[in-house]
Amino acid sequence: MADVCQTCGVPLGISSGLKWESSGVISLSTSPLARMVFYESDLIDNLFHGIEEIIGISIRHLVVESRRRDTRKFIEASFPDHINKMRQTRSLRKSHQVLDMIKAVNLMAIEMSLAYGHGKPSLSAKWEEGEDYPWRHQTIANPYSLYLNAGDILGTIEAFDQQDLRIDYRRIEENLYAFSVYPGKHPVALKGRLKKMHYQFKPGEIESEVCPQCGIPLEVAACRWKPEQGTIEDTAAGRRMAIFEPGVIDSVLEDLKQELGESLPGAVIEVMRLRLKDFMSGEYWSHDGLAFNRLIALRGLGNLVLFDADRESLNMTIENACLPLLMVGTVQGLFELVMRMENSEYQWNMSEDGDLNIKVGLS
């Protein structure tokens, strides 16, 4: 189990690896221009399911394929020596050298999953049964996203095995799933990926009271961290949280847009609008947006620099923004919730330097 701060209980891997910046960004200690978010994990698969309801078809294969592709690329870049060793010993799958190497990588991934709220992976019993490919089987308790977990597992195993594979998963019992990878072609080939945008983050003046021992913001540390279960709960709101790279969701949504067409962004915004109104109250609204700015900053979603609202409209700008489609739907839903209206109209724009402007008004 992950080591935790003796003062606040947050895994030490979080405080050593991440930094909550005054700019509304959660940066990586090893890569200050990279970022993570601390986000409601229940919304991830709910988002995908909501898109499926709107368009009337399953998108699981598209989501898994999108995530598989990015994960495989990341693992190949991160573990080149391990992968070369696998190539050299391809005929010796049962060698202790290969098994020990792959098990060590698996254990590192498990440790990160537990700390980041991604659930509790466990090594399969096939490691003890003499299976040729024991790393192709895994169980996960409390997965933060079945679709993304499946893509991560598939991409990781493909990177080490250096071949195309497929994945299935099944529910064993409540909140416990078994994932199995086997040879086979991908069910879909996605179109080319657009290049990701990178930019310098604009400075901000957001301040937080932090844990005196590890430096995590106290509002984040106040969540119920259970690294032994791989879960994080925002007890005040009753929602499960997880830490992940926002580019994971943005990349999947861009791939879905390439495959499904220009109607996809509107579907995402509509799903988020409806989901927001289902699970959130108007507690994060104030006449100057201070509470909302606090909410998004602690989640690493950016810095609210403009908030102009009245009974008929809202105009806001978020610097260093990410997850723009999710943010537009969230803001629209929150506006309707507070103003007690059923529908509204929105406009939004994301600038090249990371400013997200959202306008919501009466329909």
ABEGO torsion letter per residue (X at the ends): XBBBBAAAGBBAAAAAABBBBAAGBBBBAABAABBBBBBBAAAAAAAAAAAAAAAGBBAAAAAAAAAAAAAAAAAAAABAAAAAAAAAAAABAABAAAAAAAAAAAAAAAAAAAAAGAEBBBBBAAAAAGBABAAABBBBBGBABAAAAAAAAAAAAAAAAGBBBBBBBBBABBGBBBBBBBBEBBABBBBBBBBBBBBBBBBBABBBBBBAAAGBBAAAAABBBBAAAGBBBBAAAGBBBBBBBAAAAAAAAAAAAAAAEAAAAAAAAAAAAAAAAAABBAAABBAAGAAAAAAAAAAGAEBBABBBBBAABBBBBBBGBBGAAAAAAAAAAAAAAAAGBABBBBBBBBBAAGBBBBBBBBX
